[in-house]
Amino acid sequence: MIRVTEQESRHRDIDQMSVLEILKGINNEDKLVPLAVEKSIPQIEKLAIAVAQRMSNGGRLFYIGAGTSGRLGVVDASECPPTFGVPFDWVVGIIAGGDVAIRKAVENAEDNKVQAWIDLQEYNINSKDCLVGLAASGSTPYVVGGLNSARQHGILTGCIVCNEGGPVAAESDFPVEVVVGPEFLTGSTRMKSGTAQKLVLNMLSTTVMIRLGKVKGNKMVDMQLTNHKLVNRGTQMIMDELHIGHDQAADLLLRFGSVRKAIEASR
């Protein structure tokens, strides 16, 4: 049986289409993605609750994947420290083939079933931690092997895949299966499947960080102030929360170094 992500595109002769036809075709397929994600919310909920519980008890969150899936995991992990002010080792993204694979495909990296566990050992992964496998196909050997080894060591496992009933889901305590259907360009899972995985990663990490107290109201009060834009955003947060002027808010932010500390010190 051909996996859904490998099924032939519903669009014929795309090489003969006009630019407008191509763009509309891609856009029409993309519209299906959030609807597919919506159907998977009960699965995402279970995974988010489980991950938040583990992390509240001192655990970390790891992502493993190959190709597009691996890159998406690295992106989500790398954005957690600046967004939520968490340590860089709280959320870790690992891609098959190592960091060089972020920019350049590494031949056969995804087919190595034992390498993921070797890669995870560099971070001293343990039974307090969580491992989420990312694989559009739902069958990537690198991810399957990593999840299998993790389960043997008592590590909570989850996944985000775009086919149902594959070996990656079978190795996951909390599988998330988002079936978006055939790609516009047959088999190009960097498109709808990648978009679906990105949406779920946004939902998962943001929900977990909210549950861990890294958000106040609807504000990123623990964000890192690494540029002028973020300093201005932080100043505005303090102004809104404390009902004070710009100069006073900016002074508080400069003095305390974070939105949260500035607000708490002024209560």
Rosetta silent file (secondary structure, phi, psi, omega in degrees, C-alpha in Angstrom):
SEQUENCE: MIRVTEQESRHRDIDQMSVLEILKGINNEDKLVPLAVEKSIPQIEKLAIAVAQRMSNGGRLFYIGAGTSGRLGVVDASECPPTFGVPFDWVVGIIAGGDVAIRKAVENAEDNKVQAWIDLQEYNINSKDCLVGLAASGSTPYVVGGLNSARQHGILTGCIVCNEGGPVAAESDFPVEVVVGPEFLTGSTRMKSGTAQKLVLNMLSTTVMIRLGKVKGNKMVDMQLTNHKLVNRGTQMIMDELHIGHDQAADLLLRFGSVRKAIEASR
SCORE:     score description
SCORE:     0.000 S_00000001
   1 L     0.000  130.261 -179.732    0.000    0.000    0.000 S_00000001
   2 L   -76.984  130.910  177.372    1.378    3.418   -0.999 S_00000001
   3 L   -62.187  148.915 -177.955    1.662    5.867    1.897 S_00000001
   4 H   -56.291  -40.480 -178.053   -0.608    8.892    1.598 S_00000001
   5 H   -67.258  -14.959  179.535    2.389   11.222    1.464 S_00000001
   6 H  -104.379   -2.327 -179.705    3.683    9.307   -1.567 S_00000001
   7 L   -67.619  152.681 -176.579    0.404    9.165   -3.463 S_00000001
   8 L   -63.248  141.309  177.656    0.232   10.912   -6.812 S_00000001
   9 L   -55.260  146.804  175.815   -0.742   14.572   -6.789 S_00000001
  10 L   -75.906   -7.098 -176.473   -4.348   15.404   -7.539 S_00000001
  11 L  -105.675  123.639 -176.620   -3.041   18.030   -9.972 S_00000001
  12 L   -95.005  150.030  172.395   -2.085   16.874  -13.465 S_00000001
  13 L    50.255   47.656 -178.556    0.488   18.359  -15.837 S_00000001
  14 H   -67.383  -21.976  176.704    1.667   20.988  -13.400 S_00000001
  15 H   -71.039  -11.376  178.168    4.668   21.605  -15.622 S_00000001
  16 H  -101.589   -1.293 -177.316    2.235   22.950  -18.220 S_00000001
  17 L   -77.665  156.034  170.574    0.464   25.323  -15.809 S_00000001
  18 L   -75.057  165.315  177.678    0.796   29.092  -15.762 S_00000001
  19 H   -58.007  -43.263 -179.953    2.432   30.697  -12.735 S_00000001
  20 H   -62.224  -42.220  179.188   -0.991   31.778  -11.468 S_00000001
  21 H   -63.779  -40.481  178.261   -2.378   28.249  -11.827 S_00000001
  22 H   -62.514  -48.565 -177.696    0.582   26.804   -9.933 S_00000001
  23 H   -62.215  -42.449  178.767    0.235   29.307   -7.105 S_00000001
  24 H   -66.411  -37.272  178.782   -3.517   28.756   -6.803 S_00000001
  25 H   -64.028  -45.171  177.866   -3.031   24.995   -6.838 S_00000001
  26 H   -62.845  -45.097 -178.537   -0.475   25.109   -4.035 S_00000001
  27 H   -62.328  -40.595  179.077   -2.623   27.511   -2.037 S_00000001
  28 H   -64.497  -36.813  176.219   -5.726   25.330   -2.402 S_00000001
  29 H   -69.089  -41.033 -179.229   -3.800   22.327   -1.103 S_00000001
  30 H   -61.102  -30.921  179.585   -2.359   24.382    1.769 S_00000001
  31 L   -61.357  -22.869 -178.572   -5.887   25.297    2.885 S_00000001
  32 H   -77.723  -19.096 -172.176   -6.431   21.645    3.783 S_00000001
  33 H   -64.834  -53.331 -179.276   -3.575   21.582    6.304 S_00000001
  34 H   -61.834  -27.522  176.948   -5.139   23.392    9.306 S_00000001
  35 H   -68.577  -38.805  177.132   -8.272   21.302    8.904 S_00000001
  36 H   -67.572  -40.040  177.948   -6.187   18.135    9.143 S_00000001
  37 H   -62.402  -41.359 -179.635   -4.360   19.522   12.184 S_00000001
  38 H   -56.364  -40.262  179.972   -7.700   20.317   13.826 S_00000001
  39 H   -64.651  -23.033 -176.853   -8.706   16.654   13.619 S_00000001
  40 L   -95.569    3.069 -177.309   -5.518   15.757   15.495 S_00000001
  41 H   -56.651  -40.145  177.289   -6.004   18.160   18.406 S_00000001
  42 H   -58.699  -36.739  176.592   -7.063   15.373   20.821 S_00000001
  43 H   -69.607  -42.076  179.573   -3.754   13.616   20.105 S_00000001
  44 H   -63.246  -38.979  179.215   -1.788   16.856   20.432 S_00000001
  45 H   -58.983  -46.797 -179.346   -3.527   17.556   23.736 S_00000001
  46 H   -62.589  -42.037  179.641   -2.419   14.245   25.217 S_00000001
  47 H   -65.839  -44.773 -178.120    1.164   14.757   24.075 S_00000001
  48 H   -62.656  -42.423  178.930    1.306   18.346   25.370 S_00000001
  49 H   -62.473  -44.549 -177.918   -0.045   17.379   28.796 S_00000001
  50 H   -65.865  -43.048 -179.575    2.431   14.521   29.102 S_00000001
  51 H   -66.236  -44.042  179.556    5.407   16.627   27.997 S_00000001
  52 H   -60.504  -39.854  179.143    4.501   19.507   30.306 S_00000001
  53 H   -63.229  -46.392  179.121    4.229   17.113   33.235 S_00000001
  54 H   -62.059  -45.213 -176.780    7.656   15.597   32.553 S_00000001
  55 H   -69.012  -31.676  177.093    9.269   18.997   32.067 S_00000001
  56 H   -67.084  -19.003  178.226    7.706   20.384   35.251 S_00000001
  57 L  -101.530   18.543  174.463    9.534   17.588   37.066 S_00000001
  58 L    99.197    4.894 -179.866   12.913   18.506   35.599 S_00000001
  59 L   -83.323  171.225  177.922   12.779   16.751   32.242 S_00000001
  60 L  -121.137  167.212  178.465   13.734   18.071   28.834 S_00000001
  61 E  -115.663  125.516  177.356   12.146   17.853   25.385 S_00000001
  62 E  -115.798  141.604  170.495   14.065   16.369   22.469 S_00000001
  63 E  -114.769  138.366  170.395   13.107   16.314   18.792 S_00000001
  64 E  -129.360  144.841  178.902   14.662   13.922   16.290 S_00000001
  65 E  -173.946  172.496  178.437   14.075   13.833   12.554 S_00000001
  66 L  -124.823  151.685  176.800   15.651   13.723    9.127 S_00000001
  67 H    58.973 -136.588 -178.617   15.507   16.181    6.238 S_00000001
  68 H   -56.050  -44.317 -178.881   12.673   18.701    6.420 S_00000001
  69 H   -60.210  -44.133  179.213   11.270   17.133    9.583 S_00000001
  70 H   -63.742  -41.172  179.856   14.615   17.328   11.334 S_00000001
  71 H   -63.833  -39.415  179.066   15.103   20.955   10.290 S_00000001
  72 H   -63.715  -38.104  177.021   11.682   21.887   11.638 S_00000001
  73 H   -64.983  -41.608  178.410   12.569   20.332   14.991 S_00000001
  74 H   -63.153  -42.250  179.702   15.819   22.275   15.127 S_00000001
  75 H   -62.213  -47.954 -178.047   13.975   25.507   14.322 S_00000001
  76 H   -62.490  -43.666 -179.893   11.342   24.989   17.014 S_00000001
  77 H   -63.521  -41.709 -175.814   13.945   24.082   19.633 S_00000001
  78 H   -70.186  -21.074 -178.816   16.173   27.039   18.748 S_00000001
  79 H   -89.401  -10.433 -179.237   13.299   29.493   19.120 S_00000001
  80 H   -68.907  -44.054  179.049   12.319   28.441   22.645 S_00000001
  81 H   -60.329  -49.288  179.962   15.177   30.192   24.518 S_00000001
  82 H   -68.147  -31.783 -177.487   14.680   33.650   22.952 S_00000001
  83 H   -78.097  -40.471 -172.638   10.888   33.410   23.097 S_00000001
  84 H  -117.308    0.903  177.286   10.462   31.978   26.585 S_00000001
  85 L    67.692   25.042 -178.641   13.794   32.668   28.268 S_00000001
  86 L   -91.172  159.303  177.175   14.477   28.993   28.938 S_00000001
  87 L   -59.308  153.829 -176.863   17.936   27.372   29.003 S_00000001
  88 L   -68.562  -15.793  179.754   19.288   26.229   25.646 S_00000001
  89 L  -101.377   11.195  176.818   19.236   22.589   26.752 S_00000001
  90 L   -75.462  -42.870  178.138   15.559   22.514   27.742 S_00000001
  91 E  -125.091  122.264 -172.437   14.378   21.868   24.192 S_00000001
  92 E  -125.503  127.813  176.096   16.853   20.179   21.849 S_00000001
  93 E  -106.497  127.970 -179.484   16.490   19.506   18.134 S_00000001
  94 E  -122.705  130.276 -179.199   18.622   16.788   16.555 S_00000001
  95 E  -114.288  138.893  177.247   18.761   16.144   12.808 S_00000001
  96 L   -57.616  129.435 -178.154   20.036   12.985   11.121 S_00000001
  97 L    96.565   -4.492  178.557   23.479   13.673    9.707 S_00000001
  98 L    81.865 -179.273 -173.864   24.310   16.346   12.281 S_00000001
  99 H   -59.243  -26.751  178.398   24.162   20.120   12.031 S_00000001
 100 H   -61.062  -27.090 -178.324   25.637   20.072    8.523 S_00000001
 101 H   -73.619  -10.541  175.899   22.358   18.464    7.402 S_00000001
 102 H   -63.674  -36.159 -177.436   20.476   21.623    8.332 S_00000001
 103 L  -105.662  -25.133 -173.804   21.826   23.225    5.156 S_00000001
 104 L  -138.678  131.410  179.979   22.900   20.267    3.035 S_00000001
 105 L   -60.804  135.534  177.805   21.388   16.809    2.612 S_00000001
 106 L  -107.088  118.930 -173.182   23.542   14.039    4.096 S_00000001
 107 L   -58.798  129.149  174.222   23.353   10.845    2.061 S_00000001
 108 L    65.621    7.331 -178.154   21.701    7.872    3.791 S_00000001
 109 H   -60.321  -38.607 -175.836   21.626    9.611    7.191 S_00000001
 110 H   -74.645  -12.034 -177.364   17.936    8.890    7.679 S_00000001
 111 H   -90.293   -4.211 -179.129   18.410    5.168    6.992 S_00000001
 112 L   -85.887  110.942 -172.524   20.684    4.568   10.004 S_00000001
 113 L   -79.945  -15.174 -176.968   18.503    2.990   12.678 S_00000001
 114 L  -104.956  -14.194 -171.716   21.036    3.187   15.523 S_00000001
 115 H   -68.093  -33.642 -177.262   22.495    6.671   15.034 S_00000001
 116 H   -59.613  -43.496 -179.414   19.675    8.612   16.704 S_00000001
 117 H   -66.864  -36.604  175.483   20.295    6.943   20.049 S_00000001
 118 H   -61.586  -44.171  179.544   24.020    7.598   19.685 S_00000001
 119 H   -63.133  -39.865 -178.616   23.247   11.262   18.987 S_00000001
 120 H   -68.403  -29.598  179.978   20.940   11.466   21.987 S_00000001
 121 H   -63.167  -26.311  178.494   23.592   10.040   24.289 S_00000001
 122 L   -62.984  -20.744 -179.930   25.657   13.182   23.745 S_00000001
 123 L  -104.706    8.280 -179.715   22.997   14.999   25.777 S_00000001
 124 L    53.372   44.600  178.419   22.782   12.348   28.509 S_00000001
 125 L   -57.909  141.685 -176.252   19.109   11.785   27.778 S_00000001
 126 L  -145.416 -177.448 -171.492   17.401    9.963   30.654 S_00000001
 127 L   -67.490  -10.368  174.676   14.067    8.727   31.970 S_00000001
 128 L   -79.040  -17.974 -168.398   12.977   12.220   33.055 S_00000001
 129 L   -90.356  172.556  177.765   13.039   13.402   29.452 S_00000001
 130 E  -124.674  143.854  177.828   10.666   13.337   26.466 S_00000001
 131 E  -128.854  122.976  177.961   11.477   12.421   22.875 S_00000001
 132 E  -113.538  120.431  178.783    9.297   13.442   19.936 S_00000001
 133 E   -89.650  133.510 -179.253   10.051   11.863   16.573 S_00000001
 134 E  -114.162  118.348 -178.211    9.343   13.903   13.454 S_00000001
 135 E  -158.858  108.698 -179.740    8.780   11.993   10.231 S_00000001
 136 L   -56.496  -43.017 -178.264    6.295   12.892    7.524 S_00000001
 137 L   -67.994  -28.761 -175.682    6.436    9.350    6.158 S_00000001
 138 L    79.476   12.141 -175.557    5.978    7.821    9.600 S_00000001
 139 L  -140.549    9.498 -176.644    8.643    5.236    8.809 S_00000001
 140 L   -59.419  119.542 -176.509   12.071    6.952    8.866 S_00000001
 141 H   -56.239  -40.448  178.852   14.542    4.375   10.294 S_00000001
 142 H   -55.034  -44.064 -177.935   16.589    7.028   12.127 S_00000001
 143 H   -75.270  -42.687  178.628   13.462    8.103   14.011 S_00000001
 144 H   -57.594  -47.711 -178.706   12.087    4.595   14.541 S_00000001
 145 H   -63.872  -41.202  179.381   15.358    3.434   16.061 S_00000001
 146 H   -63.844  -43.445  179.276   15.673    6.447   18.316 S_00000001
 147 H   -65.918  -41.065  179.555   12.152    6.088   19.666 S_00000001
 148 H   -60.003  -46.526  179.522   12.575    2.352   20.200 S_00000001
 149 H   -66.081  -38.481 -179.972   15.739    2.836   22.259 S_00000001
 150 H   -62.791  -43.363  179.751   14.173    5.679   24.200 S_00000001
 151 H   -62.873  -36.904  178.465   11.191    3.556   25.221 S_00000001
 152 H   -64.250  -22.585 -179.471   13.530    0.841   26.424 S_00000001
 153 L  -104.423   17.320  174.134   15.108    3.408   28.741 S_00000001
 154 L    75.515   18.535 -179.561   11.828    4.681   30.176 S_00000001
 155 L   -89.837  134.088  178.343   11.761    7.913   28.185 S_00000001
 156 E   -64.828  133.778 -177.277    8.357    9.299   27.213 S_00000001
 157 E  -123.091  144.966  175.152    7.917    9.149   23.445 S_00000001
 158 E  -145.586  176.550  178.341    5.711   10.970   20.979 S_00000001
 159 E  -156.621  161.008  170.986    5.718   11.732   17.279 S_00000001
 160 E  -129.659  109.381 -175.963    4.358   14.013   14.589 S_00000001
 161 E  -130.025  168.068 -177.753    3.746   12.125   11.358 S_00000001
 162 L  -122.073   18.852  170.532    1.592   12.527    8.259 S_00000001
 163 L  -135.098  148.943  179.851    0.600    8.902    7.673 S_00000001
 164 L   -90.653  146.840  168.805   -1.443    6.689    9.962 S_00000001
 165 L    72.059   23.070 -179.825   -0.328    3.411   11.450 S_00000001
 166 L   -88.547  175.170 -178.268    3.380    3.531   10.639 S_00000001
 167 H   -66.079  -28.542  176.834    6.336    2.230   12.673 S_00000001
 168 H   -65.253  -46.619  177.736    7.140    5.678   14.108 S_00000001
 169 H   -62.582  -35.994 -179.118    3.651    5.926   15.627 S_00000001
 170 H   -64.750  -27.609  179.541    3.957    2.349   16.878 S_00000001
 171 L   -92.086    7.688 -174.890    7.044    3.336   18.888 S_00000001
 172 L  -111.424  132.947  173.887    5.317    6.391   20.386 S_00000001
 173 L   -68.470  -34.058 -177.083    3.407    6.596   23.640 S_00000001
 174 E  -132.254   80.082 -179.222    1.637    9.680   22.314 S_00000001
 175 E   -76.827  142.746  171.733    1.465    9.646   18.500 S_00000001
 176 E  -119.689  115.177 -176.391    0.171   12.640   16.566 S_00000001
 177 E  -116.003  109.536 -178.476   -0.924   11.652   13.065 S_00000001
 178 L  -111.364  103.424 -175.293   -1.878   14.524   10.769 S_00000001
 179 L   -94.249  104.956 -175.829   -2.984   13.172    7.390 S_00000001
 180 L   -96.176   -6.464  179.418   -2.902   16.040    4.909 S_00000001
 181 L    88.513 -179.684 -178.921   -3.244   13.946    1.752 S_00000001
 182 L   -59.199  148.092  178.629   -1.097   13.852   -1.400 S_00000001
 183 L   -78.611  157.496  175.797    1.254   16.760   -2.010 S_00000001
 184 L   -58.986  -45.956  173.276    0.795   19.256   -4.854 S_00000001
 185 L  -100.417  111.625 -169.529    4.175   18.090   -6.138 S_00000001
 186 L   -45.622  121.845  175.241    4.028   14.317   -5.749 S_00000001
 187 L    79.637   -0.578 -177.176    5.997   13.161   -2.711 S_00000001
 188 L   -84.841   83.946 -172.633    7.363   16.609   -1.803 S_00000001
 189 L   -76.689    1.050  171.600    6.676   16.441    1.921 S_00000001
 190 L   -72.353   -9.977 -175.705    8.418   19.760    2.561 S_00000001
 191 L   -91.217 -103.952 -176.012    5.100   21.253    1.429 S_00000001
 192 H   -62.215  -42.345 -178.864    1.805   20.306    3.138 S_00000001
 193 H   -63.698  -43.314  177.989    3.358   17.735    5.444 S_00000001
 194 H   -63.295  -40.081  177.685    6.082   20.147    6.518 S_00000001
 195 H   -62.904  -42.426  178.786    3.505   22.866    7.108 S_00000001
 196 H   -61.882  -44.451  179.481    1.439   20.498    9.231 S_00000001
 197 H   -63.916  -40.267  177.956    4.443   19.533   11.331 S_00000001
 198 H   -61.675  -43.877  179.196    5.379   23.192   11.822 S_00000001
 199 H   -61.016  -44.088 -178.989    1.844   23.994   12.986 S_00000001
 200 H   -68.091  -39.952  177.138    1.837   21.123   15.463 S_00000001
 201 H   -61.363  -42.482  175.298    5.297   22.044   16.761 S_00000001
 202 H   -56.220  -46.721 -177.762    4.077   25.607   17.326 S_00000001
 203 H   -65.280  -44.049 -176.284    1.101   24.268   19.248 S_00000001
 204 H   -65.942  -57.047 -174.856    3.117   21.775   21.278 S_00000001
 205 H   -66.454  -38.752  179.639    6.019   23.947   22.422 S_00000001
 206 H   -65.889  -44.637  178.752    3.883   27.036   23.025 S_00000001
 207 H   -61.671  -44.273 -179.803    1.316   25.095   25.046 S_00000001
 208 H   -62.065  -44.645 -178.694    4.015   23.399   27.102 S_00000001
 209 H   -66.608  -35.790  175.021    5.758   26.691   27.853 S_00000001
 210 H   -62.469  -45.072  179.969    2.477   28.306   28.878 S_00000001
 211 H   -65.011  -25.971  178.946    1.811   25.395   31.230 S_00000001
 212 L   -87.246    5.104  174.479    5.301   25.812   32.661 S_00000001
 213 L    84.201   19.675 -176.956    4.527   29.422   33.557 S_00000001
 214 L   -89.476    5.932  178.559    6.614   31.106   30.865 S_00000001
 215 L  -132.742  141.543  174.661    3.742   33.349   29.753 S_00000001
 216 E  -121.424  122.668 -174.153    1.746   35.916   31.725 S_00000001
 217 L    66.210 -111.049  173.181   -1.651   36.818   30.341 S_00000001
 218 L  -127.442   25.593 -173.931   -0.831   36.675   26.658 S_00000001
 219 E  -113.234  147.668  177.553    2.684   38.121   26.894 S_00000001
 220 L   -85.756   73.388 -171.156    6.181   36.617   26.514 S_00000001
 221 L   -72.163  -12.952  179.248    7.379   38.040   29.817 S_00000001
 222 L  -106.378   10.311 -176.940   10.514   35.871   29.894 S_00000001
 223 L   -62.117  151.496  177.156   11.700   36.601   26.353 S_00000001
 224 L   -80.649  135.580 -176.039   15.358   37.448   25.816 S_00000001
 225 L   -92.649   75.230 -169.473   15.975   41.112   25.029 S_00000001
 226 L   -98.562   -3.337  176.585   18.441   40.548   22.204 S_00000001
 227 L  -156.187  172.648 -175.835   17.618   43.463   19.893 S_00000001
 228 H   -62.276  -37.829  179.940   15.953   46.872   19.804 S_00000001
 229 H   -59.014  -44.360 -177.695   12.654   45.463   18.578 S_00000001
 230 H   -73.082  -33.256  174.953   12.388   43.141   21.567 S_00000001
 231 H   -63.542  -42.994  178.156   13.457   45.849   24.010 S_00000001
 232 H   -64.757  -38.401  178.111   10.690   48.066   22.624 S_00000001
 233 H   -64.734  -43.863  179.235    8.220   45.188   22.876 S_00000001
 234 H   -63.058  -39.982  177.730    9.242   44.542   26.476 S_00000001
 235 H   -61.298  -42.946  179.683    8.896   48.228   27.320 S_00000001
 236 H   -64.777  -37.749  177.695    5.388   48.259   25.876 S_00000001
 237 H   -59.623  -43.953 -178.835    4.470   45.169   27.926 S_00000001
 238 H   -67.483  -40.335  176.643    5.539   46.917   31.114 S_00000001
 239 H   -58.318  -46.865 -177.650    3.652   50.075   30.146 S_00000001
 240 H   -67.126  -39.470 -175.408    0.478   48.088   29.534 S_00000001
 241 H   -74.974  -39.755 -174.774    0.788   45.997   32.689 S_00000001
 242 H  -101.863   -5.267  179.095    1.724   48.767   35.125 S_00000001
 243 L    57.447   52.769  179.738   -0.073   51.649   33.370 S_00000001
 244 L  -126.478  172.767 -178.580    3.032   53.827   33.322 S_00000001
 245 L   -79.987  170.211 -175.707    4.837   55.940   30.755 S_00000001
 246 H   -61.620  -47.371 -174.849    7.464   54.880   28.249 S_00000001
 247 H   -64.803  -40.223  179.151   10.490   56.337   30.014 S_00000001
 248 H   -66.791  -40.856  178.918    9.615   54.811   33.366 S_00000001
 249 H   -65.322  -42.647  179.335    8.928   51.418   31.766 S_00000001
 250 H   -62.778  -39.059  178.422   12.190   51.535   29.813 S_00000001
 251 H   -64.655  -41.246  178.649   14.095   52.370   33.006 S_00000001
 252 H   -64.057  -42.034 -179.250   12.526   49.417   34.826 S_00000001
 253 H   -64.698  -42.317  178.810   13.372   47.077   31.979 S_00000001
 254 H   -64.702  -38.758 -176.530   16.967   48.277   31.888 S_00000001
 255 H   -71.158  -41.311 -173.324   17.290   47.969   35.648 S_00000001
 256 H  -100.905  -17.179  172.261   15.830   44.477   36.052 S_00000001
 257 L    81.363   -3.385  176.207   16.743   42.938   32.698 S_00000001
 258 L  -155.652  153.174  179.184   13.436   41.180   32.032 S_00000001
 259 H   -61.437  -45.898 -177.474    9.775   42.031   31.707 S_00000001
 260 H   -59.701  -49.685 -177.950    8.768   39.592   34.433 S_00000001
 261 H   -63.853  -38.446  179.303   11.277   40.883   36.966 S_00000001
 262 H   -63.579  -43.274 -179.291   10.421   44.482   36.219 S_00000001
 263 H   -68.376  -46.128 -178.192    6.699   43.865   36.742 S_00000001
 264 H   -63.540  -36.151 -179.031    7.136   41.743   39.851 S_00000001
 265 H   -71.277  -18.655 -175.874    9.463   44.303   41.446 S_00000001
 266 L  -101.703    1.537 -179.894    6.890   47.052   40.897 S_00000001
 267 L   -77.958    0.000    0.000    3.922   45.273   42.413 S_00000001
